[in-house]
Amino acid sequence: MPQPRKMRILTFCLLLAVVTLAFYNPIVHNQFTGFDDWSYILKNPNIKASLNWNTVKWSFTTFREGNWHPLTWLSHALDYQLFHLSPIGHHYTNLLFHVANAVLLFLLLRRATGSLWSSLIVGALFALHPINVESVAWAAERKNVLSTLFFLLTLHAYDRFARRGQSDFYRVYLYFAVAVCFVLGLLAKPQIVTLPFVLLLWDYWPLQRVVTTRSSEDGSLAPLAQQSLGSDLSRRHQQRGSALILKAGRIAVVPASAVSPFGSVAYPILSETGLKALPPSAVIATQATIIISIPQLGRGAARRHGGIWDRAGGPNRRGHDHRQDGCRAHPKHGRQCSGHFSPPSARLRIGASSGDEAARRGA
């Protein structure tokens, strides 16, 4: 690439970053909100423990807030270690992720279309569109900007992988980067399970790889598809409250979704090097069996040791641990906390407490 063209691209990247930072700069005056920030940061003792081995173990085994996104929890823990309860740091981290996403989108489209100005306009629309304000200005929505970052990194790696020749040795490393970025995206938020289908469209345009020939011969999308299947199946069980639960929490249990993404990283490497130890269908069947069986065992174990978590005062189906804030679930009256309770309807009131009040109570 000629040097003047590289300088133009670099200039456009800096311009896009500066405009996005200036546009979202008012978030430095935002406080934490009383909706989700409370459970994610302000009253989460595991996050307040900062980044340590216990926090890592908790992030990979918790279903708090009805999701399994350990990388998101770890990012919040790192933020707390750096900024404590100062909302500026938490919000600005979201903003920096969003700036990186806008620049990555611009670079991706420039490579796909060859047009600098069109790619810059699309990148700017993504950066400044009101639909993204919530994800940037709301600390608890870290999972959106973080998963988008790895979504775009996966697309970048796959684009470079697909443009290299079959005999290129570095294709193995590029495909490993595709698999790793995809797994990290799933660990940030499982919503990117549809990424293999996006890559299929990317094969059609701009790569113009005919699906029935090259992309099917190298088997590049099959491992990613089974990653998505495993993650989606485990997510469905998690959000139904299905997990292996043993008495008093004395036995550490790895969630089913941990089996799915990590177990599939090795297969793309084997596929790319020609050592196809297992076909994708066998991997999918094995993981589906594990994911489906673990919740069934969990229900039986829970019945033998006192029923579901809520009856024991532990995490309910939304994954919130009532014992951590002195509350317990009541089947008719909602949550009872130290002599008072809040009915279920009260928990749905958005803006029940202002950001200033949430920050004050969290401090």
Secondary structure, 3 states (H helix, E strand, C coil): CCHHHHHHHHHHHHHHHHHHHHHHHHHHHCCCCCCCHHHHHHCCHHHHCCCCHHHHHHHHHCCHHHCCCHHHHHHHHHHHHHHCCCHHHHHHHHHHHHHHHHHHHHHHHHHHHCCHHHHHHHHHHHHHCHHHHHHHHCHHHHHHHHHHHHHHHHHHHHHHHHHCCCCCCCHHHHHHHHHHHHHHHHHHCHHHHHHHHHHHHHHHCCCCCCCCCHHHHCCCCHHHHHHHHHHHHHHHHHHCCCCCCCHHHCCCCCCHHHHHHHHCCHHHHHHHCCCCCCCHHHHHHHHHHHHHHHHHHHHHHHHHCCCCHHHHCCECCCCCEHHHHCEEEECCCEEEECCEEECHHHHHCCCCCCHHHHHHHHC
